[in-house]
Amino acid sequence: MSPFAKVIALPVRAYRLILSPWVGHHCRFQPTCSEYALNALEQHGALRGTWLAARRIGRCHPWGQSGYDPVPGPKSD
């Protein structure tokens, strides 16, 4: 993970450590959004990983889909 991606991952890790136990485990997707964000940052770096995580969080609403939704692999050129 790049240094910038590690900085962006800090709030996600803080959420998982502090807030997630209080909020409960009611995620619509597998892997959870926070796990998805960390995987996206690790696989795609800071910019694309943040974009993928934001899109995933945007899909997480009562009228959205649910189920297995893994991080997409790297784009092949």
URURRA-V576345 format. One record per backbone hydrogen bond with DSSP energy under -1.0 kcal/mol. CO is the residue of the C=O (numbers start at 1). NH is the residue of the N-H. If there is no record, write none. Layout:
CO,NH
CO,NH
//
This chain:
2,6
3,7
4,8
5,9
9,13
10,14
11,15
12,16
13,17
14,18
15,20
19,23
20,24
28,67
30,69
32,36
33,37
34,38
35,39
36,40
37,41
38,42
39,43
40,44
41,45
45,49
46,50
47,51
48,52
49,53
50,54
51,55
52,56
53,57
54,58
55,59
59,61
61,64
67,30
//
